[in-house]
């Protein structure tokens, strides 16, 4: 586990107490049952923004705290524990990173303060098919107008501005497109984990270019991958702890089921996988803060490893809870569904194992 500064410990502790008080899993269940249009509780998001979480990586001159990616990862991990739905990854991490790394002074000045205070939601619109293929770009920009389609855009219904990948003169670039542009239309998607997502179509929408091209896109995606891995780590940790408590209290055949060696072995495997995953996630976040050259491989390692681990633990959570784990009344299904959706976001295990191997020269 990473050694935290006093400020980081305070940030993590405040996030921990807030999610337990204001955003337990029951709050997620309530949001899901209400059929929330945006896929998150707007009042809860406003509270998060007031606490400064949307501006953790944003420079101070734009209203943020410039506190780094490892610090934001601590917040995301706590939110993951209770499955708190919010635009923090899409807006305060992914889109904010694109503006910080590739925006000019005017673009930063217009959007970063709004992202930091939660008054605007921004998101990445990258994929064009059913799978994560950031290199497969058919959307085009000509004369400052963007045309194309993007699929599975996280927080796509809530977004005020999109960071869109498109080709201009044959080169992949990132562009800012305002959601209220008449050339933008969006269709709400219903995902298994009840979070917000949309398919977005751009038909001659006004687009402002960010500088950095395909290299900027990769940098932004790696930050998003490390961030969602941190959230998955929190969810997997909570799923494991909940299952462990059940093993220690559930009595079957006259004894606690946790005394059965077969179940002890399965619990031990989950624990070791979780510890390995934590190391990978923290290494990726720390590498981003240090601007290390091995960010791409560490981000892919973290996402692939965390995907496998969350998949395993969410399965085991359902199985070890037996019949009740199969019901909607129990929380196990929420963790299972979140695992599947989070695995697919910004590249699944197969995508990142392949990418890791390519980076290593295989």
LOLUMTI-766588 format. One line per 5 residues: number of its first residue (from 1); for each residue x, y, z of N, C-alpha, C, O. Coordinates in pm, whole numbers. Each point is the difference from the previous one (the first is absolute). Layout:
NUM) X/Y/Z/X/Y/Z/X/Y/Z/X/Y/Z ~ ...
//
This chain:
1) 84/-119/0/-84/119/0/88/125/0/101/7/70 ~ -142/91/-150/79/122/-12/6/75/134/-96/0/77 ~ 209/64/-53/13/83/120/-63/135/-30/41/69/-94 ~ -141/-31/172/-75/122/-29/50/117/83/48/-18/112 ~ -60/137/-169/31/121/76/-117/26/97/-105/-63/-10
6) 126/154/102/-106/33/95/-124/53/-72/-113/-34/36 ~ 136/117/-138/-113/56/-76/-76/-109/-74/-123/3/-7 ~ 197/-100/-50/-66/-110/-72/-81/-87/96/-110/-44/-34 ~ 164/20/152/-74/-79/101/-129/71/39/-105/-64/17 ~ 113/197/-1/-120/77/35/-104/-5/-112/-119/-11/26
11) 166/20/-151/-90/-7/-114/-70/-136/-5/-121/-8/-18 ~ 198/-98/36/-58/-135/-3/-101/-17/113/-108/-55/-21 ~ 143/101/141/-90/-16/115/-130/78/-18/-107/-47/38 ~ 118/167/-97/-122/79/-21/-88/-67/-106/-123/2/11 ~ 187/-60/-113/-77/-73/-102/-67/-122/60/-116/-30/-29
16) 190/-41/115/-55/-120/64/-123/33/85/-102/-68/-9 ~ 112/174/90/-113/33/88/-118/53/-82/-115/-26/35 ~ 143/100/-144/-111/53/-81/-77/-113/-68/-123/-1/3 ~ 194/-93/-65/-73/-106/-71/-80/-87/96/-110/-45/-32 ~ 164/22/151/-74/-83/95/-125/70/52/-104/-64/21
21) 114/196/-2/-116/76/50/-98/36/-110/-121/-19/16 ~ 172/70/-127/-86/60/-102/-25/-88/-122/-97/21/-73 ~ 184/-120/50/-14/-75/-125/28/-149/18/83/-57/-71 ~ -154/-8/165/16/-145/13/-63/-71/-121/-60/66/-85 ~ 73/-197/78/-55/-74/-115/-152/20/-9/-57/-5/-109
26) -7/28/224/-145/24/-2/-33/126/-82/-107/8/-62 ~ 197/90/62/-22/121/-80/10/-33/-149/-76/54/-81 ~ 169/-143/45/10/-42/-139/-126/-74/-42/-52/22/-109 ~ 3/-111/196/-121/-76/-29/-119/95/-23/-80/-19/-92 ~ 72/122/177/-107/99/-12/10/75/-133/-100/23/-68
31) 224/14/31/22/70/-127/-41/-90/-116/-66/46/-93 ~ 104/-173/97/-36/-93/-108/-151/-15/-11/-56/6/-110 ~ -10/-25/224/-145/-24/0/-79/123/-45/-112/-11/-49 ~ 173/129/67/-69/124/-40/10/22/-150/-68/87/-56 ~ 154/-167/-11/20/16/-144/63/134/-35/-37/62/-100
36) 131/-18/183/64/132/-19/48/18/-144/74/-83/-53 ~ -117/191/-9/27/26/-141/150/3/-31/43/-49/-104 ~ 36/106/197/143/17/-27/85/-116/52/120/-6/-31 ~ -178/-85/108/77/-113/52/81/32/124/90/-75/38 ~ -122/187/26/61/32/130/-89/101/73/-89/60/-59
41) 116/-44/190/-76/93/83/66/138/-11/112/20/45 ~ -183/76/-106/57/132/-25/36/72/131/102/68/7 ~ -187/-82/95/27/66/129/129/-54/63/80/76/54 ~ -61/-208/-63/122/-61/55/123/48/-78/105/26/60 ~ -118/-15/-192/110/48/-83/37/144/38/118/34/8
46) -219/49/16/26/138/39/76/6/133/88/85/19 ~ -122/-176/73/73/-7/128/146/-38/-22/90/57/61 ~ -68/-154/-149/138/-43/-31/81/117/-56/115/21/37 ~ -179/54/-127/69/115/-61/31/106/106/107/61/-3 ~ -200/-39/96/23/98/108/119/-41/86/73/85/51
51) -54/-216/-34/114/-49/79/131/6/-78/106/-31/53 ~ -115/71/-181/122/18/-80/45/-122/-76/107/2/-61 ~ -186/-110/61/45/-123/-63/9/11/-152/84/-65/-62 ~ -170/148/2/2/13/-146/123/78/-47/32/0/-119 ~ 37/66/213/116/82/-38/132/-51/54/97/75/5
56) -92/-203/36/122/-53/64/123/9/-90/109/30/47 ~ -128/-55/-178/118/4/-90/11/133/-75/96/22/-73 ~ -194/66/91/-3/127/-74/91/103/68/-3/14/122 ~ 84/59/-201/90/101/60/-75/105/82/-117/29/-25 ~ 187/26/123/-63/94/93/-53/125/-70/-104/53/40
61) 175/-7/-144/-47/123/-66/-134/-18/-71/-64/98/-38 ~ 21/-224/21/-131/-27/-62/-101/-53/102/-101/-61/-38 ~ 128/82/164/-97/-37/102/16/-139/59/-84/-44/79 ~ 191/-26/-118/22/-134/54/101/2/114/37/106/49 ~ 6/-226/-7/97/-8/110/135/-56/-47/96/-3/77
66) -89/-43/-206/125/-53/-56/64/-103/93/119/6/32 ~ -203/-101/10/40/-93/106/47/-134/-55/45/-86/76 ~ -56/67/-208/58/-119/-62/-95/-117/-17/-109/-5/57 ~ 156/-89/-138/-84/-115/-38/-10/-105/110/-105/-62/16 ~ 212/42/60/-8/-96/110/-104/47/103/-74/-80/55
71) 70/211/-32/-98/55/94/-143/-20/-51/-89/-37/75 ~ 69/63/-205/-133/-21/-58/-36/-149/6/-116/-36/21 ~ 217/-49/-40/-23/-144/9/-52/-43/137/-81/-92/10 ~ 127/159/95/-47/-31/136/-149/29/14/-74/-76/62 ~ 30/187/-121/-142/36/3/-81/-101/-82/-104/-47/45
76) 153/15/-165/-71/-94/-87/-13/-137/65/-101/-69/-16 ~ 205/28/89/-6/-130/68/-113/-2/103/-73/-99/10 ~ 60/206/67/-108/5/100/-138/4/-67/-93/-64/48 ~ 81/139/-158/-127/3/-73/-34/-138/-56/-116/-41/-3 ~ 220/-31/-40/-21/-134/-54/-56/-97/104/-79/-89/-33
81) 119/108/157/-46/-91/107/-152/-5/9/-59/-107/19 ~ -4/223/-34/-147/3/13/-68/18/-136/-119/33/-7 ~ 195/-55/-100/-53/7/-137/-59/137/-33/-92/11/-81 ~ 145/95/144/-53/135/-22/15/39/-147/111/2/-54 ~ -223/31/-8/1/41/-140/22/151/-8/-68/76/68
86) 162/-34/-150/27/144/-17/81/20/-128/57/-95/-53 ~ -52/220/2/83/28/-118/147/26/34/72/57/-82 ~ -27/-97/200/136/37/42/107/-54/-95/93/73/-35 ~ -105/-199/-8/101/-55/-91/-8/65/-138/101/40/-56 ~ -223/-30/3/-17/56/-135/39/147/-6/68/43/-92
91) -112/34/193/18/145/-4/124/47/74/88/64/-59 ~ -80/-96/190/109/50/83/132/-68/-23/103/45/50 ~ -104/-156/-126/126/-70/-28/29/-3/-150/97/62/-44 ~ -178/-131/-35/32/-20/-141/-3/131/-80/100/39/-60 ~ -216/28/60/-12/123/-80/89/111/56/59/77/-76
96) -50/-69/209/87/102/61/145/-23/-41/73/97/-26 ~ -30/-223/19/137/-31/-43/24/48/-143/107/54/-31 ~ -207/-74/-56/15/42/-140/21/151/-9/83/47/-78 ~ -158/28/158/14/146/-1/132/45/61/66/90/-52 ~ -27/-153/163/126/36/67/119/-26/-93/92/82/-9
101) -94/-197/-59/114/-40/-82/-2/62/-140/106/23/-59 ~ -227/4/6/-7/43/-140/-74/129/-29/-6/44/-114 ~ -51/16/218/-79/121/-22/86/126/-5/106/5/62 ~ -151/97/-137/68/130/5/-57/81/117/-93/-45/68 ~ 149/162/-45/-42/78/118/-149/32/-1/-66/-4/104
106) 13/36/-222/-142/34/-9/-89/-121/30/-100/12/72 ~ 139/-129/-126/-79/-122/24/5/-41/147/-102/-37/58 ~ 220/44/0/13/-31/143/-82/97/84/-71/-41/92 ~ 81/169/-125/-70/103/76/-150/-13/-7/-72/32/95 ~ 24/-81/-211/-146/-15/-17/-55/-120/75/-106/7/62
111) 180/-120/-68/-59/-125/48/53/-52/133/-78/-54/79 ~ 207/68/-51/53/-61/124/-66/53/128/-30/-80/88 ~ 5/212/-74/-67/45/123/-140/-59/15/-43/-31/112 ~ -28/14/-225/-135/-57/5/4/-149/35/-86/-50/73 ~ 187/-20/-126/15/-142/35/34/-12/148/-53/-87/70
116) 143/174/-22/45/-6/140/-113/26/99/-5/-63/106 ~ -86/155/-140/-108/29/95/-128/-79/-28/-101/17/67 ~ 108/-105/-168/-113/-89/-27/-111/64/-80/-102/-64/-26 ~ 118/189/-15/-108/67/-74/-7/-47/-145/-101/21/-67 ~ 207/-84/18/-3/-61/-133/53/-143/9/90/-30/79
121) -149/-57/-159/47/-139/-10/61/-17/-139/-60/36/-100 ~ 180/-92/97/68/-26/-128/27/-150/-9/6/-69/101 ~ 11/19/-222/29/-143/-14/74/-28/-130/-1/81/-92 ~ 64/-198/87/69/-46/-121/-99/-73/-90/-81/-80/46 ~ 89/108/-177/-77/-76/-99/102/-57/-98/46/71/-90
126) -13/-198/107/113/-59/-73/-41/-117/-88/35/-5/-118 ~ -108/-91/176/-29/-124/-73/-113/16/-100/-92/79/19 ~ 101/-158/-129/-101/11/-106/-71/-132/-25/-92/-7/-81 ~ 135/-99/151/-63/-131/-17/-33/-60/135/1/70/101 ~ -30/-200/-98/-38/-64/127/117/-20/97/-21/-20/120
131) 144/26/-171/118/-22/84/90/122/1/-10/89/-85 ~ 100/-86/185/96/110/14/108/-14/-107/87/-87/7 ~ -93/176/-106/101/1/-107/35/145/-30/-46/54/-100 ~ 127/9/185/28/143/-18/74/32/-130/-1/115/-45 ~ 65/-216/-15/73/23/-124/-93/-2/-122/39/41/-110
136) -161/-88/130/-96/-13/-111/-89/124/0/-104/3/65 ~ 146/99/-140/-70/128/1/-51/32/-141/78/13/-94 ~ -209/-2/81/-58/37/-129/-63/139/3/-28/58/-104 ~ 6/-5/225/-52/137/11/103/96/-60/120/-18/15 ~ -171/120/-83/91/92/-69/-34/146/33/-113/34/34
141) 216/50/-45/-19/144/16/48/68/-128/110/-25/-48 ~ -197/112/-4/36/77/-119/-56/141/17/-118/19/25 ~ 208/79/-39/-43/139/16/-57/29/138/-92/80/14 ~ 148/-145/87/-45/24/137/-133/-65/36/-57/30/105 ~ 6/-119/-192/-127/-69/25/24/-150/12/68/-59/-84
146) -125/-2/189/24/-142/27/-123/-83/-38/-113/35/33 ~ 139/-144/-102/-106/-93/-39/41/-142/33/111/-43/-33 ~ -201/-31/97/28/-139/35/-85/-47/116/-80/76/54 ~ 98/-203/-17/-78/-60/110/95/-55/106/107/-50/-32 ~ -149/60/158/77/-58/110/-94/-85/86/-114/38/27
151) 165/-154/16/-83/-94/77/45/-7/146/114/31/34 ~ -206/-73/50/27/-24/143/79/115/65/100/-22/68 ~ -148/142/-91/66/118/59/-45/11/146/-117/27/27 ~ 211/-46/66/-34/5/143/-49/140/36/61/100/-39 ~ -169/-93/114/-66/128/38/-40/81/-123/-6/123/6
156) -22/-192/-116/-33/68/-125/-126/84/6/-12/99/-72 ~ -84/-137/159/-124/79/10/20/124/87/-69/100/-17 ~ 164/-107/110/21/111/94/98/104/-53/3/113/48 ~ 78/-152/-147/113/85/-42/-44/134/-57/-96/9/-76 ~ 170/95/115/-15/134/-60/100/21/-113/-20/84/-88
161) 128/-162/93/101/9/-107/64/-138/-19/23/-74/96 ~ 5/41/-221/63/-127/-34/144/24/-46/28/97/-71 ~ 62/-187/111/134/-5/-56/-2/-117/-99/-4/-116/41 ~ 7/148/-169/-28/-97/-105/126/-29/-83/72/91/-40 ~ -47/-221/16/110/-35/-91/-54/-2/-142/-106/-57/-27
166) 179/119/-64/-41/5/-141/123/24/-86/104/45/48 ~ -117/-75/-177/113/20/-92/-14/133/-73/-107/34/-51 ~ 217/39/47/8/122/-79/124/-13/-88/111/-19/50 ~ -130/29/-180/111/-19/-95/70/-135/22/122/-11/-11 ~ -203/-91/44/53/-135/17/65/-29/133/40/-114/25
171) -28/215/63/64/-17/130/-104/-1/113/-95/79/-1 ~ 113/-169/99/-92/-4/115/30/118/92/114/23/39 ~ -218/50/-6/11/114/92/-115/-6/101/-95/-75/-19 ~ 106/155/124/-111/14/95/-62/138/-17/70/100/-21 ~ -202/-95/29/-74/124/-19/-101/20/112/-54/-96/55
176) 29/222/-22/-107/36/94/-126/32/-79/2/80/-93 ~ -111/-145/133/-130/28/-64/-103/24/110/-17/-83/90 ~ -51/197/-97/-102/30/100/-124/-85/-25/-43/-19/-114 ~ -14/-30/224/-115/-92/-11/-125/69/-53/-87/-66/-57 ~ 78/199/75/-121/70/-45/11/47/-146/-88/71/-50
181) 196/-112/-19/14/33/-141/-114/-69/-79/-30/-116/26 ~ -33/187/-120/-111/-62/-75/42/-124/-79/-86/-79/-40 ~ 217/62/16/48/-118/-72/23/-122/88/51/-101/-47 ~ -89/110/175/21/-112/94/-134/-63/38/-92/70/42 ~ 82/-201/-58/-120/-71/50/47/-122/79/103/-59/-32
186) -178/23/134/43/-112/86/-117/-91/35/-115/43/9 ~ 149/-170/9/-100/-101/31/42/-71/129/110/-54/10 ~ -199/56/88/32/-60/130/11/-152/-12/-80/-64/-69 ~ 179/7/137/17/-145/5/-34/-51/139/20/69/100 ~ -72/-192/-94/-25/-65/130/109/-104/21/1/-103/-67
191) 90/131/159/109/-93/27/-35/-92/118/-85/34/82 ~ 150/-149/-77/-26/-98/106/20/59/139/-71/-37/94 ~ 168/129/-80/31/55/132/-79/127/31/27/66/101 ~ -124/-32/-186/-91/114/23/69/136/1/-56/98/49 ~ 179/-91/-101/70/128/-7/-39/75/-128/-67/-55/-88
196) 111/182/80/-36/82/-114/92/-22/-119/122/0/13 ~ -182/-20/-131/78/-14/-124/-91/32/-117/-122/-6/10 ~ 184/42/-122/-78/37/-118/78/-28/-127/123/-4/1 ~ -196/-16/-111/60/6/-132/-19/144/-49/-108/57/15 ~ 212/0/-71/-5/141/-41/32/11/-149/93/-62/-50
201) -174/144/-18/22/22/-143/33/147/-23/-68/89/51 ~ 173/-66/-128/42/136/-34/-24/23/-148/48/-76/-85 ~ -123/181/53/-33/27/-139/37/145/-32/-84/90/4 ~ 213/-70/-36/47/136/-29/4/89/122/-28/120/-8 ~ 63/-179/124/7/77/125/131/79/6/105/-48/-41
206) -114/171/93/120/84/13/99/-64/95/-36/-40/111 ~ 162/29/-154/102/-71/78/126/86/16/50/58/-96 ~ 0/-52/220/126/70/29/108/-103/27/-17/-90/83 ~ 129/102/-153/106/-100/13/83/20/126/33/112/37 ~ 1/-225/28/100/-1/107/133/-37/-65/1/-63/-105
211) 110/101/165/129/-32/-62/59/-127/61/-5/-20/122 ~ 59/-66/-208/63/-122/51/-27/-123/-83/74/-97/8 ~ -182/99/-88/-27/-110/-91/-22/-134/67/-52/-8/112 ~ 94/-99/-182/-21/-136/48/74/-26/133/-47/-78/83 ~ 162/143/-65/77/-18/125/-79/54/119/2/-58/108
216) -73/170/-129/-83/56/107/-113/-96/34/-31/-22/117 ~ -32/-36/-219/-110/-96/23/47/-115/88/-69/-39/94 ~ 187/-17/-125/53/-112/79/27/42/145/-31/-74/94 ~ 88/192/-77/29/48/136/-129/15/81/-6/-39/117 ~ -95/96/-180/-128/22/68/-65/-134/35/-50/-19/111
221) 51/-73/-207/-61/-132/26/72/-73/112/-64/-65/83 ~ 198/74/-79/74/-68/108/-37/56/136/-6/-75/98 ~ -19/204/-91/-44/59/128/-140/-49/38/-27/-27/116 ~ -60/17/-215/-135/-53/25/5/-146/44/-75/-42/88 ~ 164/-35/-150/13/-143/33/49/-18/144/-52/-84/74
226) 151/162/-36/51/-10/137/-108/43/100/-13/-59/107 ~ -63/163/-142/-105/49/89/-112/-100/20/-44/-23/113 ~ -3/-37/-224/-109/-97/15/51/-127/69/-77/-69/67 ~ 205/39/-82/59/-114/73/-5/25/150/-23/-93/78 ~ 46/218/-36/-7/34/142/-143/-18/53/-20/-49/111
231) -78/89/-192/-139/-18/42/-34/-149/9/-68/-43/93 ~ 115/-35/-190/-23/-145/1/66/-65/121/-54/-94/57 ~ 171/145/-18/70/-52/117/-86/17/125/-11/-91/82 ~ -51/209/-67/-86/24/115/-120/-93/2/-35/-55/104 ~ -27/38/-222/-118/-87/-8/36/-146/29/-71/-70/71
236) 184/26/-128/43/-139/23/36/-24/146/-29/-106/55 ~ 93/205/8/37/-12/142/-124/-13/86/-5/-83/90 ~ -96/167/-117/-124/-7/78/-72/-133/-24/-53/-59/94 ~ 50/12/-218/-64/-128/-32/68/-113/76/-66/-90/53 ~ 199/95/-47/75/-102/72/-30/5/150/-25/-104/63
241) 27/224/-6/-22/14/145/-142/-44/40/-20/-63/104 ~ -77/97/-189/-139/-41/26/-11/-153/-3/-67/-60/84 ~ 133/-1/-182/-3/-146/-13/71/-66/118/-47/-101/52 ~ 158/158/-11/76/-55/113/-84/4/129/-1/-95/77 ~ -70/206/-57/-88/10/119/-106/-109/-3/-35/-58/103
246) -17/31/-224/-104/-103/-13/57/-138/32/-65/-80/67 ~ 187/53/-114/65/-129/28/20/-21/150/-1/-113/48 ~ 20/223/24/27/-10/144/-127/-12/84/6/-34/118 ~ -122/62/-179/-124/0/80/-103/-104/-45/-82/-43/80 ~ 86/4/-206/-101/-93/-53/26/-141/52/109/-54/-18
251) -208/-4/81/13/-136/55/-73/-99/-89/-116/21/-36 ~ 185/-128/0/-58/-107/-83/55/-133/49/118/-9/34 ~ -200/-94/-28/43/-132/51/57/13/142/90/-73/39 ~ -145/168/36/38/13/141/132/72/23/47/6/114 ~ 13/50/-219/123/76/23/9/119/-97/-66/3/-104
256) 151/95/141/19/119/-83/63/-41/-132/99/-74/-1 ~ -155/120/-112/51/-48/-130/144/44/-26/69/-61/-81 ~ -26/166/149/139/43/-15/100/-101/54/120/13/-24 ~ -168/-113/97/91/-103/53/29/-107/-104/88/-84/21 ~ -160/85/-133/23/-100/-104/124/39/-81/11/113/-49
261) 82/-207/35/129/32/-62/-14/44/-146/74/87/-46 ~ -169/-146/-25/-18/36/-142/-35/148/-14/48/68/-91 ~ -131/-18/182/-38/141/-6/114/88/50/16/113/-47 ~ 63/-162/141/117/76/48/99/21/-115/57/109/-15 ~ -36/-214/-66/93/11/-112/-48/105/-101/79/79/-52
266) -209/-79/27/-56/96/-96/12/143/54/28/94/-74 ~ -50/-79/204/13/133/62/146/46/-4/28/118/-25 ~ 65/-210/49/142/35/-3/43/44/-140/80/93/-15 ~ -133/-160/-87/32/39/-139/-51/142/-28/71/81/-60 ~ -193/-52/103/-55/135/-20/87/105/68/29/105/-57
271) 14/-135/178/80/96/76/133/28/-70/39/116/-14 ~ 29/-221/-31/131/20/-64/-17/75/-133/82/86/-33 ~ -186/-118/-44/-23/70/-127/-28/149/25/42/86/-76 ~ -115/-60/184/-33/139/35/125/79/36/15/115/-39 ~ 76/-177/114/124/68/39/88/28/-122/59/108/-12
276) -50/-206/-78/78/20/-123/-61/113/-84/72/83/-56 ~ -203/-83/49/-69/104/-79/22/138/59/22/97/-74 ~ -26/-88/205/23/130/67/139/54/-37/15/119/-29 ~ 84/-205/30/135/43/-35/5/55/-143/64/101/-28 ~ -134/-172/-63/0/42/-141/-71/134/-18/48/87/-74
281) -162/-69/142/-77/124/-13/78/119/57/8/105/-63 ~ 49/-123/181/74/110/63/126/34/-80/39/117/-8 ~ 25/-219/-51/119/26/-83/-36/83/-122/75/90/-39 ~ -190/-118/-22/-43/75/-119/-29/145/36/42/92/-70 ~ -115/-70/180/-34/137/41/124/80/39/13/117/-34
286) 78/-182/106/124/67/40/87/33/-122/66/104/-3 ~ -66/-192/-96/78/24/-122/-53/121/-76/77/77/-56 ~ -211/-60/54/-59/116/-67/44/128/72/39/97/-64 ~ -45/-99/198/43/118/76/147/33/-24/38/117/-1 ~ 44/-221/-18/144/21/-21/34/26/-147/116/22/-35
291) -219/-25/-52/19/15/-144/103/-100/-52/90/34/-77 ~ -104/-157/122/94/-107/-35/-24/-50/-142/-114/-2/-46 ~ 220/-40/-24/-18/-51/-137/-73/-134/-6/-48/-39/-107 ~ 39/-33/219/-67/-131/-5/-148/5/40/-58/-102/36 ~ -3/221/-43/-144/13/29/-84/-93/-88/-89/-67/53
296) 113/59/-187/-87/-84/-83/-5/-146/46/-108/-58/12 ~ 225/-2/13/-3/-141/40/-59/-18/140/-70/-99/25 ~ 99/193/66/-54/-13/136/-152/20/3/-70/-65/77 ~ 20/156/-162/-146/21/-8/-68/-124/-55/-105/-41/50 ~ 163/-21/-154/-58/-122/-57/9/-116/98/-93/-80/12
301) 206/71/58/15/-105/102/-107/14/108/-63/-98/39 ~ 44/221/9/-98/24/106/-141/-35/-45/-76/-64/72 ~ 39/107/-195/-136/-22/-48/-26/-148/-26/-108/-51/34 ~ 205/-19/-92/-18/-143/-27/-6/-79/130/-87/-86/17 ~ 179/115/74/5/-73/127/-126/26/83/-59/-92/57
306) 20/220/-50/-117/36/80/-127/-59/-60/-91/-39/73 ~ 85/33/-206/-116/-60/-66/-15/-147/37/-109/-45/34 ~ 220/-28/-40/-2/-142/38/-42/-18/146/-82/-86/33 ~ 138/170/54/-24/-16/144/-145/34/36/-63/-73/76 ~ 12/182/-130/-138/40/30/-98/-103/-57/-103/-30/61
311) 135/-24/-178/-83/-104/-61/-7/-122/94/-108/-52/28 ~ 225/8/18/7/-116/90/-78/25/129/-83/-82/40 ~ 110/194/25/-59/26/132/-151/20/-9/-75/-44/88 ~ 29/112/-194/-145/20/-14/-71/-133/-26/-112/-21/48 ~ 176/-69/-122/-55/-134/-19/-8/-75/132/-103/-57/35
316) 215/58/38/7/-73/127/-98/56/103/-56/-74/81 ~ 35/206/-87/-94/62/93/-140/-59/-18/-69/-33/96 ~ 28/22/-222/-133/-58/-28/-3/-147/42/-94/-43/66 ~ 196/-33/-105/0/-144/28/6/-31/149/-72/-87/48 ~ 156/159/25/17/-31/142/-120/44/85/-22/-52/109
321) -56/148/-162/-123/38/71/-115/-96/-33/-108/10/58 ~ 132/-103/-151/-102/-99/-31/-125/61/-60/8/95/-79 ~ -122/-149/116/-128/42/-57/-27/149/11/-46/62/-96 ~ 76/-4/213/-30/143/19/87/87/-89/-41/110/-38 ~ 162/-159/5/89/76/-88/-55/15/-141/41/89/-74
326) -136/-177/37/-60/4/-133/-116/99/-8/-48/30/-110 ~ 1/20/224/-118/85/0/35/148/-15/111/42/32 ~ -207/35/-82/20/144/-12/-3/68/136/48/112/15 ~ -106/-179/83/-8/59/135/138/11/63/22/84/88 ~ 72/-168/-131/136/4/54/88/87/-88/-26/14/-120
331) 130/45/178/87/92/-75/99/-71/-93/61/65/-85 ~ -46/-197/100/103/-71/-78/-15/24/-150/99/18/-70 ~ -224/-18/22/-23/19/-143/47/134/-51/43/12/-114 ~ -51/91/201/46/134/-40/150/-2/-28/47/62/-96 ~ 27/-133/181/146/-6/-18/35/-80/-126/92/35/-73
336) -168/-143/49/22/-81/-120/-23/83/-126/80/-4/-93 ~ -190/80/90/-33/80/-118/100/115/-18/40/30/-113 ~ 0/31/222/99/109/-9/133/-54/-53/67/65/-79 ~ -31/-185/124/125/-61/-47/-1/-15/-151/99/31/-67 ~ -211/-80/13/-6/-25/-145/7/132/-79/69/7/-101
341) -139/95/148/2/128/-72/136/68/12/50/56/-97 ~ 10/-60/216/130/64/21/110/-71/-77/94/63/-48 ~ -104/-196/37/98/-76/-78/6/50/-144/107/11/-59 ~ -224/20/2/-7/38/-141/44/145/-23/43/35/-110 ~ -55/49/212/30/143/-16/150/23/-23/84/-51/75
346) -51/128/-177/139/36/-33/88/-122/-27/121/4/19 ~ -182/-113/-65/76/-119/-38/-12/-113/101/22/19/119 ~ -57/-139/-169/-14/-115/91/134/-71/18/104/45/-48 ~ -109/-159/120/125/-70/31/75/-44/-126/122/13/-8 ~ -196/-64/-92/64/-46/-124/71/115/-70/112/-14/-48
351) -180/129/41/59/119/-63/130/38/69/100/28/-66 ~ -101/-26/199/118/49/73/112/-103/10/117/38/8 ~ -151/-167/-8/107/-101/-6/73/10/-133/123/-8/-7 ~ -200/26/-100/59/15/-133/86/126/-7/112/-3/-51 ~ -165/113/104/74/127/-2/127/-8/82/105/50/-41
356) -113/-113/159/116/-16/86/109/-80/-71/118/35/4 ~ -161/-144/-70/97/-85/-72/67/78/-113/121/-13/-23 ~ -200/95/-48/57/78/-111/104/100/52/106/18/-58 ~ -140/49/170/92/98/58/131/-68/42/108/58/-11 ~ -121/-183/60/117/-75/45/78/-61/-118/106/-59/19
361) -159/76/-142/74/-45/-117/-31/-141/-46/75/-58/-78 ~ -188/2/128/-35/-136/-43/-77/3/-131/-38/-105/-52
//
